[in-house]
């Protein structure tokens, strides 16, 4: 099964540069995950497109670094229990190395659709 985790900072005032010890711990966790983690990176808010009362509403694009939302990782794992475990370990690293950070990680189960006609 394929999962996407999305990291979001809940309190921008505490979202300064992460401590080096946290980044080292995250790299170590990523190495432990190995091929189970297929992709990872940062996420910056580029804009939104929505519909309201029948009208298209576009907000953005944003070019400033202050629009950084967090990060993401894509995992290939056999069970939902395993993605919860990996995610808890990731969040626990934040608790240990950056206790003033308030954030959350959303777990999405990716389901691919065959778009071939």
N, C-alpha and C positions, 0 to 999 in steps of 0.2 A: 504494500500500500504506500502511496505517496502522500506526504504531509508537508504543509507550509506553516512555519511558525513566524509570527510577526511581533517584534518587540516595540512597545510603545512606552514613552516616558509620560507619566501622569502629572508630574510637577516640574514644569520647565525651569523653575528657579533652582532646582537641585541638579539639573542636567548639565553640569559642567563637563570638562573632559574627564573620561573615566580614568581611574587610577591605573598605573602601569601593572600593578599586581593583578587587577581584574583582567586586563587584556591578556596577560601571560596565562592566567587560569583558563580563559576562554579558548586560547590557542591550544592548550593542553587537552581540554575537553574535545575540541574539534579533531585533534589527532587521534584521540581515543575512539571517536565516532567513526573515523576512517571513511570507507566507502558508503557507510550508512547515510552520511551527510553529503549530498550531491552538489549543493550550491549554498553560498552564503554571501551576504553583502549588506551595505547600508541602504536606508530608505529615506529619501527626501520628498517632501510634498511638492508635486509638480503642478497640481491644480485639481479641480473637480468639475465634472459635467453631470448635471442632474436634470430632472424634469419636475416642474411644479406648476400645477394648474394648467397643464397642457403646453407649457412653454419650456424651451431649453434654457438652462441657467448654467453659465460657465464662469468659474472663478479661477483665476491664474492665467498664465503660468507664473510661478514664483521662481525668482533667480537667487534669492538670498539664502545663505547657509543656515540662518535661524529657522528655516522651515524644515530642518532635519526632524524626522519622526522617530527613527530608530534603526532597526535592522531586520533581516529575515534570514531564514535557513530553510532549505528543502531537504527532507529526509526520505529515504526508502526503507521502510520497516515492515515487518510482518504483522504487527498488532498495534492497536490503539494504545494499549497499556505501555508499550515501549516508547511511544512519542511523549506520553505524559511523563514517564521517567526521565527521558533526556531533557525535557523542558523544565522539570522541577530542578534537575541538577544545574541547568543554566541559570535559572533564577536564584538558586541558592548561592551560586558564586557571587552574584550581585549583592545579596544579603551579607555575605561574609566580607567582601572586599570594598563595597561601596554602600554602607548601611543607610546613608542619607538619600539614596536614589529610590524614588517611588515609581514603579512601573508595572507593566503586565505583559505577558506573552500570550497571544491568541494562537490557538492551534486550529488549522483548517485541514480537513481531509480532502485532498484533491482527487477529483474523479474526471477522467478524460473521456471525451466523447468522440466518436468517429464522425468526422465531418465529410468524409468521402461520399460522393453521391452514389 
